Amino acid sequence: VGTGVDLGPASASDAKKTQEKLAASKAKVDELTAENKKLRQELEQMKKDQSKIMEVASAVQTLVTFKIPSSILDSAKKTENKREPKEGAEAKNAPSIDLVQKAIDGLKSLDTALEEAKAKGEEGEKAASELSQAKSQLSQYFRQLVHSRGQASRAGVGRQPPHDAARKAADALRALGKAWSDLSKSKDAKAKAAVAAARDFGATIKVDKRAAELLGMGNPLLDISAEVDKETLEKYGLKENDAILAEDKHEEIYGELAAKEGVKYGAGGATLNSIRVAQWMLKRAGSTAYMGCVGADENSKKLRIACRKDGVRAVLMTDESAPTGVCGVCVNGVHRSMVTKLAAANNYKVDHVKEEANWSVVEGARVVYSAGFFITVSPDAMREVAKYCTANDRTYCLNLAAPFICEVPVFSSVIVELMPNVDILFGNESEAAALAKGQGWSETSVADIAKKCAGLPKEKDAKPRIVIFTQGTEPTIVAIGDEVTEHPIVAIDQEKIKDTTGAGDAYVGGFLAGLVLRKDVEECCSMGAYSASVVIQHDGASFPPRPMYRSAKKAGKPEDANGPEEGADKEEAKDEEEENKDEEKKD
């Protein structure tokens, strides 16, 4: 136009068409803008509706140990976004967006479950049960996300998962928490029933967002302890300080103990006792996890609650065909007689640990421990986990547990099969002798047998096996390769000793805590000796509210480091507590 050139009628027509197209495009943009605004409004409304629909969803705010039925998250699995694996450390360690998609789909499934329950006229308890299981799965995905962040950080990939992913998962859990809070305050009858049902499910462990670094797998028992008179012992044919397996004539003793005034319940079993002691030494709730089998009864709820109080995350298989295993502890003065009925503890299956949510617990642990008693129940589960530990640079620990495990061929053959994957082997002098006898070795001294065990073939030779054999009041024998050393125990005055039955399990627990804290063998032995010295001053495998352990290296002398708990440095304990609080705040 500025040049005064006439473009002609054809060009003018083209310009007009272009102008019309531009106008049409603008109209389309306006239409899309309006539609987008409408969608945003709908999304906001959906969020508001969802908070109402999910009022029952968090009836088990911390219930993360339940197995979720496949039907609940079928839709989530179908919509899972399959991505091609990338190469390099980033692909291996960076968290997957699929986890977030699963979390979001899991959140949506909460609505579906509630609506279905309402449509069928089910009570609030039914809705709470289904929704709590969906919540469990959602929580698991979130923990996987956090665990992936830690892996990525250690690999140098980056300290944070995708911000959007982390935010969505965290927001979803916060929404559930708020829903639970609102539900707890509700006066509605169904809401109250849902809250009561959820709390009755009980055994909800306070879960730390960090993965449990120590996992135990064994035979869980509920300890039922009460004071009895000599007539009770005679009635059931029990001797003082006896430990036997229950027969038919002992069936009624558990109910009798439960009815006693002052009855005490506690989580028990060799492996679980070690895990409980390790958790006590580690202090941070959720540092440890435990797998085993229980029944669908009141005793299983009591056992879960006991684990929760100790800070142990109970990832238990439920067998409805058998009752929860129990150990009746008859206390008569300073004497204790124990009657054990394994029941459901005998029925653990490898399929339980292979489930996605449960296997993620194995993947999150750096140390896995089982007492040899578990060989009599699920050697398949032990093989599966031991091989995984070896292949993925985890530490697998095994305890010989009892002489019969080392001598009976069907059990000792499993020890031999597992040994190439065993990084740390525990036992005592009698178990060491039984193992040597069962294998036909010429070695007879505890030190020589320990050295023999340390030198047995191992799948990863770069990681030498550590063998620890305790000897009661004598120094503990430790063998690493060709080197054998002795480590002192903590001497306790005889009048202070109440019960020595849990000393070995307590030693192992203290040692395992040291492993989790990445301490050297000397310090781990010191922590084990301290733990045992404290436990034997209490009834059963129990301990005071918090440990007062001091590092042997800081204290200067072993007796100062591991002396009786009342001699510990309280200032150091206070510093450790503050340090733990800071750690949790950062996390």
C-alpha positions, 0 to 999 in steps of 0.5 A: 500500500505504501508503494502505491502498487495496485495488487489487483482484484485477485490479491484483494480476494485472497486477502479477504479470505485470509482475513476471514480465516483469521477471524475464524481462528480467533473465534476458535481460540475464544471457544477453546479458552471458554472450554478450558475455563469451564474444564478448570471450573469442573476440575475445581468442583471435582476436587471439592466433591472428592474431599466429601466422597472420601470422608471414609477413605482414611479410616485407617490413616496409617494402615499400610500393611494390608494386602490390597485385593486386585479388584481395587486397583484393576483400573490403575493397572490398566491405565499404567503408562508403559515406557521404554527403559532408558540407559544409564544410571538415571534410568535405573535410579530415577523414580518412575512417573508410573508410580505417580500415575498409579497413585493418582489412579489409586486415589480415584479407586477410593471413590469407586469403592465407596460408591459401590459400597453405598450402592449395595447398602453396605455399612460404613465398616465395609467401605472403610475396609475397602478404602483402607486397602486402597490407601495402603497401596497409595501409601506404598507407591509414595514410599517407593517414590521417596525411596527412589529419590534416595537411590537417585541421590546416592547415584548422583542423578539428582536429589529430587524426583520430578517436582510434579510427581512428588507434589501429587503424591504428597497432596494425595496423602495429605487429603486422606489425612484431612479426611480422616481427621474430619471423619474422626470428628463426625457424629454420624452413626456410620462414620463412627462405626467406620472409625471404630472398625478401622481402629479395631483393625488396629496394629497400624504402625507409625510409618516413616516416609523412609524405607525400613533399612532392616527386614526380619523374616521369621515365625511371629508369636504373641507372648502372653505373660502372667504370674502363676503359682506352682499348682498351675505349673503342676497342672500343665506338667511344666518345670521351672525355666522350661521351654517346650512346644505345646501339646493337646493338654496345654490348650487351655493354658493360654486362656488361663494366662490371658484371664490373669490380673496383670497379664502382659502381651508382647511381640515374640519369636526369635527373629522378631525379638532381634528386630525389636531390639534393633529397632530400640537401638535405632530409635527412629520408628519404621527403621525396621520391618518384619514378615511372618504369618499370623491368624485372623484373630484377636491375638493377631491384632494384639501382636500387630499393636505390640509391633507398632508400639515397638516401632516395627513395621509388621508386614504380615501374611494372614492365614484364616485357617489357623490361629496366631502363634502364641507363647505362654510365659508362666512366671513364678518368682524368678523362674519362667516356663514357656509353652509355644504353639506355632500354629499360623506361624508355620504357614508362611508362603513365599508368594506373600513376599513376592507380592509387589507391595511386599517385595518393595519392602525387600528392595528398600532394606539394606539388611535382611535377617532370619533365624534358622527356625524359619527354615522349618517353615519357608525355605523357599522365601529365604532362598528367594530373598537371599539370592536377591540380596547377593545380586543387589549388594544387600547384606543377608544374615542368618542365625543357626538358631538351634542345634537341631537345625544344624544336625537334622539333614532336611534343615542343615541342607538348607543352611548349606544351600543358603551359605553362598549368599550368607554375608553374616552368620550368627550362632552360639557355641553349642550351635557351632559344635552341632554344625561341625558335627552335622557336616562331618568337620574335624574342627572342634574349637569354636574359633576353628569352626568360625574360621571354617564357616567364614571360608566356605564358598561365597557367590561374591568373594569381594564381600568376605563373610563375617561369622559371629559365635557368642559364648555366654559369659565368655568373649564373642568369637568373630571370624572374617576370612583367616582372621579370628578375634575375640570381643568382650561381653558386658559383665552384669552382677548376678543379682541384677540378672532377671532372665537370660533367655533372650540374650542371644536374640538381643545380641543379634539385634544390637549387632544388626542396628550397628550394621544399619548405622554402617558401624565397623565390626568392633562397634557392632559387637559392642552394640550387641553386647550392650543390648544383651546386657540390658535385656537380661536385666528385664523380664522376657525380651524387654527393655527400657524406653530408650537405649543409653548406649555410648560408642566404645571408641568415644568412651575410651574403655569397653566397660565405660561404653557398655556398662549398665544403662544407668551409667550412660552419658545422658547428655550424649543421649540428648544430643542423639535425640535432637539429631534424630529430630533434625533428621526427621524434620529434613526428611 
